Amino acid sequence: MTGAGRSGGRAVLETLRAWGVRRVFTCPGSTEAAFLDATLDHPDFEVVLTPHESIAVSAADGYARVTGEPAVAYLHTHVGLANSLGHLNAARLAHSPVVVLTGLKPALLQSHRSFTCVPDTGRLVEPYVRAQWQSLRTEDIPADLNRAFRLALTEPAGPTWVGLSQDLMNDTCTAPVPDPQRYRPRARTAPDPELIREAAALLASADSPLLVAGAEVARHGAVGDLIALAERLGVPVVNEDRRTYERPGFPTSHPNFAGLYDARRATVRDSDLIVFAGCRCFTEFETPVRPDVPEGARVVHIHSDAAEIGHIYGVDTGIVADEGLALAALLEALPRDGLAARAGRVDEARGEYLADTGPLPPEPEGVENVAAVADALAEQVGENTTVVGDATTTGAILLRRLPQDPPHQYYTTSSGSLGWAMGAALGVKLGLPEREVVAVLGDGAFQFGPQGLWVAARYQIPVTFVVINNESYAAVAAALRRYGGTAVERGEFPGKDLSGVDVAAIARGYGVFGQRIHQAAELGEAMAKARTHPGPSLIEIMTDPDYLGP
């Protein structure tokens, strides 16, 4: 593709359009003027304005996760970039192909450390991206952007960053836009045949194997292969540990499904072989008191990212490959006959899962129980519903009770970056316009991203936000409870009280249809009202402020 003399800003737009990008999520400033001006000549290109950079990045992340295509967040100088880093980490963990562009001050001002300038802005983003680069010449802009898109999509996929200084964007660029079809990666890593035979032999001879489905199984479209493997072997399957859970790798509706991976469960403890498919093993939250892999169990780990294999625990067979290719190869390598009958193993594991409701919340008078809220939400989740979860205290309960069938019924963040769902749900809806999208947040998470409501109202993105409001940072109190010091003795938890916020009123202030309810039984009627109301809506449900989670 050839380019006549045009501004660097127009060269950026041309490159984005060549890659099929038709919208950008942005919180701009003065350094983005040349790009924004260029968009006026392309009414089919949408500039989605966000009032905060975290919303721009999480919306791009949500869109990229559900489409598998690059999504662009365009931010302003280092101050805007810094505001986005928490949610950019969520995109990194999800291998989400988000391309972050940042408008920088002219080179002369950067060297003078002038207003909104710091030395080497790219170093801010380095821990969160696959690659970072600041364009050095206007003529390099198309090639630099092309490289960023290529690397964002190259496995293991993930975010990339390009810094674009204002002087280059305003200058004339004659460089052509590279043809993306010649750079778009199409490679899939095939598994080593010898390692596949080794893993197949372990599976065929094991007495009590367990399959663990990670998010990468869903991201690579390998859910059908894992189902076929589970049915051939007659073994239980669990989704990965909740600390790393980002999307389901195995349908919760399948008869072989047996809950989430937890080293304390008999299903895990009694396994003599564990096959981790597309899982991160593991993300530790606190200093472990027990190993996450039972002693004596053989381990097979399949992952497209070699760095994940043997990250904490050693493996017997590590297979670096696209999960779909590896699982299909395992199916082919397994014997057709002579596999041990393991129907009883599936029944036992599923029975344990169905019986294990987890620590149930107390049921004090006058406040709603979060388990009842989770059950009421589960009744509202249909086959065409996508849930975007961001609720810390109730997250474990929601994962146990809400249906989660791949590829698009449930997404969450395993990064710990609160407020992610406020923007991510918008990106998910834009990427999956035919699906109903429900974002479920705690009130603490909501406080990190209410600006997403403005975006939803401005562009009439029909997402329903359900805010579970316990008027507290319960996770803080839970940490104090685990610490067991003076706070527990006195029953006083500093840093917990978050009361006094009328979330529904805030929604209405942004132009979003808002409702506040107090009972789980009211949720069905509230959802019905939300579904008939055009545009976005929010339901706030008040729950027990003293429940601190499991």
VEXPA-737993 format. One record per residue (C-alpha): x, y, z; residue number from 1; residue in three letters. Coordinates in steps of 0.1 Angstrom, whole numbers. Example, Ala and Ser with C-alpha at 12.3 -4.5 7.8 and 13.67 -1.06 7.14 Angstrom:
REC       X       Y       Z   num   residu
REC     123     -45      78     1      ALA
REC     137     -11      71     2      SER
//
This chain:
REC       X       Y       Z   num   residu
REC       0       0       0     1      MET
REC      15      34     -10     2      THR
REC      11      66       9     3      GLY
REC      13     102      -5     4      ALA
REC      24     130      17     5      GLY
REC       1     132      47     6      ARG
REC       5     138      84     7      SER
REC      18     112     107     8      GLY
REC     -16     112     124     9      GLY
REC     -32     102      91    10      ARG
REC      -6      75      86    11      ALA
REC     -16      61     120    12      VAL
REC     -53      60     110    13      LEU
REC     -45      44      76    14      GLU
REC     -24      17      94    15      THR
REC     -52      10     118    16      LEU
REC     -78       7      91    17      ARG
REC     -55     -16      71    18      ALA
REC     -55     -40     101    19      TRP
REC     -93     -39     102    20      GLY
REC     -96     -16     132    21      VAL
REC    -127       4     130    22      ARG
REC    -128      20     164    23      ARG
REC    -104      33     190    24      VAL
REC    -109      37     227    25      PHE
REC     -93      69     239    26      THR
REC     -89      95     266    27      CYS
REC     -70     121     245    28      PRO
REC     -52     153     251    29      GLY
REC     -33     178     229    30      SER
REC      -8     153     216    31      THR
REC     -35     133     197    32      GLU
REC     -48     163     176    33      ALA
REC     -33     151     143    34      ALA
REC     -49     117     146    35      PHE
REC     -83     129     158    36      LEU
REC     -84     154     130    37      ASP
REC     -78     126     105    38      ALA
REC    -107     106     117    39      THR
REC    -132     133     105    40      LEU
REC    -126     121      69    41      ASP
REC    -136      86      78    42      HIS
REC    -172      85      93    43      PRO
REC    -170      47      94    44      ASP
REC    -142      50     120    45      PHE
REC    -155      54     155    46      GLU
REC    -137      74     182    47      VAL
REC    -150      60     215    48      VAL
REC    -143      88     240    49      LEU
REC    -137      76     276    50      THR
REC    -133     100     306    51      PRO
REC    -106      78     322    52      HIS
REC     -77      58     307    53      GLU
REC     -85      27     327    54      SER
REC    -119      25     309    55      ILE
REC    -102      29     275    56      ALA
REC     -78       0     281    57      VAL
REC    -103     -24     298    58      SER
REC    -129     -17     270    59      ALA
REC    -102     -25     244    60      ALA
REC     -93     -56     264    61      ASP
REC    -129     -69     265    62      GLY
REC    -133     -64     228    63      TYR
REC    -100     -81     220    64      ALA
REC    -108    -111     243    65      ARG
REC    -141    -119     226    66      VAL
REC    -131    -113     190    67      THR
REC     -95    -124     191    68      GLY
REC     -87     -94     170    69      GLU
REC     -65     -64     179    70      PRO
REC     -82     -35     198    71      ALA
REC     -66      -1     202    72      VAL
REC     -65      22     232    73      ALA
REC     -50      56     225    74      TYR
REC     -38      74     257    75      LEU
REC     -22     108     265    76      HIS
REC      14     111     276    77      THR
REC      28      94     306    78      HIS
REC       1     106     330    79      VAL
REC     -26      88     310    80      GLY
REC      -5      58     304    81      LEU
REC       1      54     342    82      ALA
REC     -36      55     348    83      ASN
REC     -41      25     326    84      SER
REC     -14       1     339    85      LEU
REC     -36     -19     363    86      GLY
REC     -60     -29     336    87      HIS
REC     -32     -34     311    88      LEU
REC     -19     -61     334    89      ASN
REC     -53     -79     331    90      ALA
REC     -49     -79     293    91      ALA
REC     -14     -93     297    92      ARG
REC     -25    -122     318    93      LEU
REC     -54    -129     294    94      ALA
REC     -30    -129     263    95      HIS
REC     -53    -102     250    96      SER
REC     -41     -85     218    97      PRO
REC     -45     -49     229    98      VAL
REC     -24     -23     211    99      VAL
REC     -18       8     233   100      VAL
REC      -8      40     215   101      LEU
REC       4      70     236   102      THR
REC       7     105     223   103      GLY
REC      39     121     237   104      LEU
REC      51     157     237   105      LYS
REC      75     168     210   106      PRO
REC     111     154     212   107      ALA
REC     126     187     222   108      LEU
REC     102     190     252   109      LEU
REC     109     154     262   110      GLN
REC     146     161     263   111      SER
REC     138     192     285   112      HIS
REC     116     171     308   113      ARG
REC      88     195     302   114      SER
REC      51     194     312   115      PHE
REC      38     157     312   116      THR
REC      72     144     301   117      CYS
REC      94     118     318   118      VAL
REC     125     101     305   119      PRO
REC     118      70     284   120      ASP
REC      80      67     288   121      THR
REC      80      32     274   122      GLY
REC      97      19     306   123      ARG
REC      65      25     325   124      LEU
REC      47       0     304   125      VAL
REC      75     -25     299   126      GLU
REC      64     -51     325   127      PRO
REC      29     -53     310   128      TYR
REC      35     -57     273   129      VAL
REC      51     -81     248   130      ARG
REC      70     -52     232   131      ALA
REC      73     -14     236   132      GLN
REC      88      11     212   133      TRP
REC      87      48     206   134      GLN
REC      87      59     169   135      SER
REC     119      78     161   136      LEU
REC     110      92     127   137      ARG
REC      77     100     110   138      THR
REC      86      77      81   139      GLU
REC      88      48     106   140      ASP
REC      53      52     120   141      ILE
REC      35      27      96   142      PRO
REC      62       1     101   143      ALA
REC      63       5     139   144      ASP
REC      25       2     142   145      LEU
REC      25     -28     118   146      ASN
REC      51     -45     141   147      ARG
REC      30     -38     172   148      ALA
REC       0     -54     156   149      PHE
REC      20     -84     144   150      ARG
REC      35     -90     179   151      LEU
REC       2     -85     197   152      ALA
REC     -12    -115     177   153      LEU
REC      19    -137     177   154      THR
REC      17    -165     203   155      GLU
REC      19    -161     231   156      PRO
REC      -3    -131     222   157      ALA
REC      -5    -100     244   158      GLY
REC      -5     -62     246   159      PRO
REC      20     -41     228   160      THR
REC      28      -3     231   161      TRP
REC      39      24     207   162      VAL
REC      48      59     217   163      GLY
REC      40      86     191   164      LEU
REC      54     121     197   165      SER
REC      35     152     187   166      GLN
REC      61     165     163   167      ASP
REC      62     133     143   168      LEU
REC      24     131     142   169      MET
REC      22     167     129   170      ASN
REC      50     162     103   171      ASP
REC      46     148      68   172      THR
REC      48     110      63   173      CYS
REC      52      96      28   174      THR
REC      60      60      39   175      ALA
REC      35      34      27   176      PRO
REC      14      13      50   177      VAL
REC      26     -23      49   178      PRO
REC       1     -49      37   179      ASP
REC     -11     -66      69   180      PRO
REC     -18     -99      52   181      GLN
REC      19    -104      47   182      ARG
REC      25     -98      84   183      TYR
REC      -5    -113     102   184      ARG
REC       8    -144     120   185      PRO
REC      -9    -176     111   186      ARG
REC      15    -201     128   187      ALA
REC       3    -226     154   188      ARG
REC      29    -245     174   189      THR
REC      26    -282     168   190      ALA
REC      34    -305     197   191      PRO
REC      65    -328     198   192      ASP
REC      52    -363     187   193      PRO
REC      74    -380     212   194      GLU
REC      60    -360     241   195      LEU
REC      25    -367     229   196      ILE
REC      31    -404     229   197      ARG
REC      46    -401     264   198      GLU
REC      15    -382     277   199      ALA
REC      -8    -406     260   200      ALA
REC       9    -435     277   201      ALA
REC       5    -418     310   202      LEU
REC     -32    -412     304   203      LEU
REC     -38    -448     293   204      ALA
REC     -21    -463     323   205      SER
REC     -33    -440     351   206      ALA
REC     -59    -452     376   207      ASP
REC     -73    -418     385   208      SER
REC     -64    -391     361   209      PRO
REC     -78    -356     362   210      LEU
REC     -80    -331     334   211      LEU
REC     -77    -294     343   212      VAL
REC     -91    -269     317   213      ALA
REC     -74    -235     315   214      GLY
REC     -85    -203     298   215      ALA
REC     -61    -209     269   216      GLU
REC     -82    -240     259   217      VAL
REC    -111    -216     252   218      ALA
REC     -89    -188     237   219      ARG
REC     -75    -213     211   220      HIS
REC    -109    -229     203   221      GLY
REC     -99    -262     218   222      ALA
REC    -130    -268     241   223      VAL
REC    -144    -294     217   224      GLY
REC    -111    -314     217   225      ASP
REC    -110    -314     255   226      LEU
REC    -146    -326     257   227      ILE
REC    -138    -354     233   228      ALA
REC    -107    -363     253   229      LEU
REC    -126    -364     286   230      ALA
REC    -154    -385     271   231      GLU
REC    -129    -410     255   232      ARG
REC    -110    -414     288   233      LEU
REC    -141    -413     310   234      GLY
REC    -125    -389     335   235      VAL
REC    -136    -358     354   236      PRO
REC    -126    -323     343   237      VAL
REC    -122    -292     365   238      VAL
REC    -117    -256     354   239      ASN
REC     -85    -240     366   240      GLU
REC     -79    -225     401   241      ASP
REC    -100    -194     408   242      ARG
REC     -69    -173     413   243      ARG
REC     -60    -177     376   244      THR
REC     -95    -182     363   245      TYR
REC    -102    -158     334   246      GLU
REC    -127    -177     313   247      ARG
REC    -140    -213     314   248      PRO
REC    -121    -239     295   249      GLY
REC    -148    -265     299   250      PHE
REC    -186    -262     301   251      PRO
REC    -201    -264     335   252      THR
REC    -231    -280     320   253      SER
REC    -212    -311     308   254      HIS
REC    -217    -343     329   255      PRO
REC    -179    -347     333   256      ASN
REC    -175    -313     348   257      PHE
REC    -165    -314     385   258      ALA
REC    -160    -278     396   259      GLY
REC    -128    -257     401   260      LEU
REC     -93    -270     408   261      TYR
REC     -85    -269     445   262      ASP
REC     -57    -289     460   263      ALA
REC     -78    -295     492   264      ARG
REC    -105    -314     473   265      ARG
REC    -105    -352     472   266      ALA
REC    -109    -351     435   267      THR
REC     -75    -335     432   268      VAL
REC     -58    -352     462   269      ARG
REC     -66    -387     450   270      ASP
REC     -55    -382     414   271      SER
REC     -24    -401     403   272      ASP
REC     -21    -380     370   273      LEU
REC     -31    -344     365   274      ILE
REC     -31    -329     330   275      VAL
REC     -31    -291     330   276      PHE
REC     -43    -279     296   277      ALA
REC     -38    -242     290   278      GLY
REC     -35    -234     327   279      CYS
REC     -13    -210     346   280      ARG
REC       2    -231     374   281      CYS
REC      -2    -212     397   282      PHE
REC      -8    -176     408   283      THR
REC      -1    -176     446   284      GLU
REC     -21    -151     467   285      PHE
REC      -4    -157     500   286      GLU
REC      25    -178     512   287      THR
REC      12    -213     506   288      PRO
REC       6    -237     535   289      VAL
REC       3    -267     512   290      ARG
REC      15    -275     477   291      PRO
REC     -10    -269     448   292      ASP
REC      -1    -302     432   293      VAL
REC      -5    -333     454   294      PRO
REC      26    -352     462   295      GLU
REC      30    -384     441   296      GLY
REC       8    -372     412   297      ALA
REC      24    -373     378   298      ARG
REC      20    -340     359   299      VAL
REC      14    -332     322   300      VAL
REC      13    -295     314   301      HIS
REC       2    -283     279   302      ILE
REC       6    -246     272   303      HIS
REC      13    -224     242   304      SER
REC      37    -203     263   305      ASP
REC      68    -222     273   306      ALA
REC      74    -199     302   307      ALA
REC      43    -212     320   308      GLU
REC      55    -248     321   309      ILE
REC      75    -256     352   310      GLY
REC      69    -221     365   311      HIS
REC      66    -232     401   312      ILE
REC      61    -270     401   313      TYR
REC      80    -295     381   314      GLY
REC      63    -316     354   315      VAL
REC      68    -351     341   316      ASP
REC      58    -341     305   317      THR
REC      58    -306     294   318      GLY
REC      42    -299     259   319      ILE
REC      47    -265     244   320      VAL
REC      20    -263     217   321      ALA
REC     -13    -248     207   322      ASP
REC     -37    -264     230   323      GLU
REC     -60    -275     202   324      GLY
REC     -33    -292     182   325      LEU
REC     -19    -309     214   326      ALA
REC     -53    -322     225   327      LEU
REC     -62    -335     190   328      ALA
REC     -29    -352     189   329      ALA
REC     -35    -368     223   330      LEU
REC     -68    -382     211   331      LEU
REC     -52    -397     180   332      GLU
REC     -24    -412     201   333      ALA
REC     -47    -429     227   334      LEU
REC     -57    -465     221   335      PRO
REC     -92    -470     208   336      ARG
REC     -98    -499     232   337      ASP
REC     -85    -511     265   338      GLY
REC     -88    -479     284   339      LEU
REC     -97    -484     321   340      ALA
REC    -134    -480     330   341      ALA
REC    -136    -448     350   342      ARG
REC    -173    -440     352   343      ALA
REC    -172    -443     389   344      GLY
REC    -144    -417     391   345      ARG
REC    -165    -392     372   346      VAL
REC    -195    -399     394   347      ASP
REC    -174    -394     426   348      GLU
REC    -158    -362     414   349      ALA
REC    -191    -347     402   350      ARG
REC    -208    -358     435   351      GLY
REC    -181    -340     455   352      GLU
REC    -186    -309     433   353      TYR
REC    -224    -308     437   354      LEU
REC    -222    -314     474   355      ALA
REC    -196    -288     481   356      ASP
REC    -213    -255     483   357      THR
REC    -184    -240     501   358      GLY
REC    -186    -220     533   359      PRO
REC    -221    -206     533   360      LEU
REC    -226    -170     543   361      PRO
REC    -245    -164     575   362      PRO
REC    -281    -153     572   363      GLU
REC    -287    -124     596   364      PRO
REC    -320    -107     597   365      GLU
REC    -326     -75     578   366      GLY
REC    -299     -78     551   367      VAL
REC    -297     -99     520   368      GLU
REC    -275    -130     518   369      ASN
REC    -249    -129     489   370      VAL
REC    -255    -166     482   371      ALA
REC    -292    -159     475   372      ALA
REC    -281    -131     452   373      VAL
REC    -258    -155     433   374      ALA
REC    -287    -180     430   375      ASP
REC    -310    -152     417   376      ALA
REC    -284    -141     392   377      LEU
REC    -279    -177     380   378      ALA
REC    -316    -178     371   379      GLU
REC    -311    -148     349   380      GLN
REC    -281    -162     329   381      VAL
REC    -293    -178     297   382      GLY
REC    -275    -194     268   383      GLU
REC    -272    -160     252   384      ASN
REC    -260    -141     283   385      THR
REC    -223    -132     288   386      THR
REC    -213    -124     324   387      VAL
REC    -184    -101     330   388      VAL
REC    -174    -106     366   389      GLY
REC    -155     -82     389   390      ASP
REC    -167     -90     424   391      ALA
REC    -140     -97     450   392      THR
REC    -159    -109     480   393      THR
REC    -186    -128     462   394      THR
REC    -164    -139     433   395      GLY
REC    -160    -175     446   396      ALA
REC    -197    -179     452   397      ILE
REC    -205    -166     417   398      LEU
REC    -180    -190     401   399      LEU
REC    -197    -219     419   400      ARG
REC    -233    -210     411   401      ARG
REC    -234    -192     377   402      LEU
REC    -234    -212     345   403      PRO
REC    -201    -209     326   404      GLN
REC    -201    -224     291   405      ASP
REC    -174    -215     266   406      PRO
REC    -168    -197     245   407      PRO
REC    -186    -166     257   408      HIS
REC    -207    -171     288   409      GLN
REC    -183    -159     314   410      TYR
REC    -152    -136     316   411      TYR
REC    -134    -122     346   412      THR
REC    -100    -107     355   413      THR
REC     -74    -126     374   414      SER
REC     -52     -95     378   415      SER
REC     -67     -80     410   416      GLY
REC     -72     -47     391   417      SER
REC    -106     -34     405   418      LEU
REC    -131     -17     381   419      GLY
REC    -119     -37     351   420      TRP
REC    -155     -49     343   421      ALA
REC    -168     -14     340   422      MET
REC    -149      -9     307   423      GLY
REC    -145     -46     297   424      ALA
REC    -182     -52     296   425      ALA
REC    -186     -24     271   426      LEU
REC    -159     -39     249   427      GLY
REC    -174     -73     252   428      VAL
REC    -208     -59     241   429      LYS
REC    -193     -41     211   430      LEU
REC    -175     -73     201   431      GLY
REC    -206     -95     207   432      LEU
REC    -235     -73     198   433      PRO
REC    -259    -102     195   434      GLU
REC    -254    -113     231   435      ARG
REC    -269    -100     263   436      GLU
REC    -240     -87     285   437      VAL
REC    -243     -84     323   438      VAL
REC    -214     -70     343   439      ALA
REC    -214     -81     380   440      VAL
REC    -194     -60     403   441      LEU
REC    -189     -53     439   442      GLY
REC    -194     -18     452   443      ASP
REC    -157     -15     458   444      GLY
REC    -149     -24     422   445      ALA
REC    -175       0     410   446      PHE
REC    -158      29     427   447      GLN
REC    -128      23     405   448      PHE
REC    -146      28     372   449      GLY
REC    -179      47     373   450      PRO
REC    -167      67     343   451      GLN
REC    -177      36     323   452      GLY
REC    -213      46     328   453      LEU
REC    -208      78     309   454      TRP
REC    -194      58     280   455      VAL
REC    -223      34     281   456      ALA
REC    -248      63     281   457      ALA
REC    -230      84     255   458      ARG
REC    -229      56     230   459      TYR
REC    -260      38     242   460      GLN
REC    -242       5     248   461      ILE
REC    -269     -18     262   462      PRO
REC    -250     -34     291   463      VAL
REC    -267     -42     324   464      THR
REC    -244     -35     354   465      PHE
REC    -253     -54     386   466      VAL
REC    -236     -39     416   467      VAL
REC    -236     -61     447   468      ILE
REC    -233     -34     474   469      ASN
REC    -222     -46     509   470      ASN
REC    -210     -10     517   471      GLU
REC    -175     -22     525   472      SER
REC    -141     -33     514   473      TYR
REC    -147     -67     528   474      ALA
REC    -114     -81     515   475      ALA
REC     -95     -57     537   476      VAL
REC    -115     -68     568   477      ALA
REC    -109    -105     557   478      ALA
REC     -71     -98     557   479      ALA
REC     -74     -84     592   480      LEU
REC     -94    -114     603   481      ARG
REC     -67    -137     589   482      ARG
REC     -40    -116     607   483      TYR
REC     -58    -121     639   484      GLY
REC     -47     -91     658   485      GLY
REC     -63     -62     677   486      THR
REC     -89     -57     649   487      ALA
REC    -103     -92     656   488      VAL
REC    -102     -87     693   489      GLU
REC    -122     -54     691   490      ARG
REC    -143     -62     661   491      GLY
REC    -131     -30     645   492      GLU
REC    -117     -32     609   493      PHE
REC    -101       0     597   494      PRO
REC    -102       4     559   495      GLY
REC    -134     -16     556   496      LYS
REC    -163      10     558   497      ASP
REC    -174      21     523   498      LEU
REC    -210      31     532   499      SER
REC    -229      61     521   500      GLY
REC    -228      57     483   501      VAL
REC    -261      55     464   502      ASP
REC    -248      36     433   503      VAL
REC    -281      37     415   504      ALA
REC    -283      74     419   505      ALA
REC    -248      78     405   506      ILE
REC    -259      57     375   507      ALA
REC    -289      80     369   508      ARG
REC    -266     110     372   509      GLY
REC    -246      96     342   510      TYR
REC    -278      91     322   511      GLY
REC    -281      53     329   512      VAL
REC    -313      37     340   513      PHE
REC    -307      29     377   514      GLY
REC    -326       7     403   515      GLN
REC    -318      -1     439   516      ARG
REC    -332     -33     454   517      ILE
REC    -328     -50     488   518      HIS
REC    -339     -86     482   519      GLN
REC    -327    -113     458   520      ALA
REC    -363    -120     451   521      ALA
REC    -366     -86     435   522      GLU
REC    -338     -93     410   523      LEU
REC    -359    -110     384   524      GLY
REC    -383     -81     381   525      GLU
REC    -354     -56     381   526      ALA
REC    -337     -75     352   527      MET
REC    -370     -75     333   528      ALA
REC    -372     -38     336   529      LYS
REC    -336     -34     325   530      ALA
REC    -341     -56     295   531      ARG
REC    -371     -35     283   532      THR
REC    -353      -2     289   533      HIS
REC    -333      10     258   534      PRO
REC    -296      15     264   535      GLY
REC    -276       7     295   536      PRO
REC    -290       0     329   537      SER
REC    -277      -6     365   538      LEU
REC    -292     -26     393   539      ILE
REC    -278     -21     428   540      GLU
REC    -286     -48     453   541      ILE
REC    -278     -42     490   542      MET
REC    -262     -71     509   543      THR
REC    -247     -80     543   544      ASP
REC    -219     -56     551   545      PRO
REC    -205     -81     577   546      ASP
REC    -199    -110     553   547      TYR
REC    -162    -111     546   548      LEU
REC    -161    -139     521   549      GLY
REC    -151    -176     524   550      PRO
//
